[in-house]
């Protein structure tokens, strides 16, 4: 599939362009101080799963730094910030490309300047494209996918860990693609396999510091990435092959991120936690 055959929305896509609109828990999530007083960094927090996590974290009492790609996502980022601030929490917005290692370090430096520490790092931002044959995948895009989806997690974690205390948490977004790769998402699926392995290894490396590391593995979740990077026929059938027969909404993942960030998840580390609508991840 050529680049011009991607979804009808220009990637990375915005919430306003989606039909139907996604549900991030704006009207439904109720917090109970499970993250009171914590400081969290969320990459890709402007939309999709990242926005749902930001809303939940704020309503649970956390202050946030939200990282997002560029000015195309400014409106989405401001909308996320509006919900965070309505919950009475701070929201620092930082645009820039996490494929750049220096920007990853700048994100963490800014969070430390703003909050004095980092209690939760949510590595959520990702890049994907669909292609039908290997020779259509540009070399530079393959490399960019790995820099965004894998290398950024390394650079962000490496910069953040010196500012994290025992009890802190790193949560990486992997995917069911790590276990059941789609050939059309070869680069993306390959990175998600690496993310799951990175999570398991880092959890063992940081256990002695009291820092927990887990990953959430979503199945088909309705976010701007889907209509902006997948062919129209795949968008139309998206999620219908799950046992629940539908795609998930971003709000349906917020609870697992809250659990993994909170004291309730204090003995959970090194895990890959599936939210897949019933498709097994074994």
Helices and strands as residue ranges (DSSP letters): G 3-5, G 15-17, E 39-43, H 48-59, E 63-68, G 71-73, H 74-86, E 91-95, H 101-115, E 120-123, G 134-136, H 139-146, I 147-151, H 152-161, E 169-175, G 176-178, G 183-185, H 186-206, G 207-209, E 212-218, H 224-229, H 232-236, H 251-261, G 263-265, E 272-275
